């Protein structure tokens, strides 16, 4: 197990997570992108614990899909994977992912359950503080 | 200049270390076209997947994704399947302007299965795009190689 890699990924996960609450309500497209990168680092931490280090999205996706331990995370991760890959290039990103979807759906339906599962897989106590989003525009 | 069989073999060599990420256009006799990376071609041979089987798998997948599109017909106006840089992209074109999370969860199940069965289908990725920004994600020149649902 690459302990240094695992810890580095968790550090980066916390670093990214703190940013979500700092982004203004006018930027839900970037909130979802940062939430996605939180998930990437959490998943890479889990994979590092198992001795695997994905080098790109394709190898990570393949590892997630083929791991029974990550089956729960896989179903929640893929929508988050799909979302920022398109929203970054859109002319109307705020319509694609409005701010009112961030709290209940992006965080509530995807990020928080992924966090809960990942920390359980890592054998660590979950530090599950809800992200304090800014007030709506 | 004469060319012997050995030269031809050398010219047609696919080395995973050198050509693994290079895209190859496969042109069978029926005027169909597919794009695969050198690595995928090698993996397909290692798995003993015949070209016909692989082509049939993609044909079956096309029927499956069209059915999935019909299940979400209130939001999905069209389904496309097109090759790009060694990946077959399945695009669900949504009529609405916002990301459809229910459709995304259906596509998640599909993507997970396709990744598990990569040896059957090659590299396939399903996603959704809004009709209003179609041109941002699909080039007009790609439509000639694409399968399109009505």
Interface residues (C-beta under 8 A of the other chain):
Chain A: X58 X61 X62 X64 X65 X66 X74 X75 X76 X77 X78 X79 X82 X83 X85 X86 X87 X89 X90 X91 X92 X95 X96 X97 X98 X101 X105 X109
Chain B: X97 X98 X99 X101 X104 X105 X107 X108 X109 X111 X112 X115 X116 X118 X123 X127 X128 X129 X130 X132 X133 X136 X137
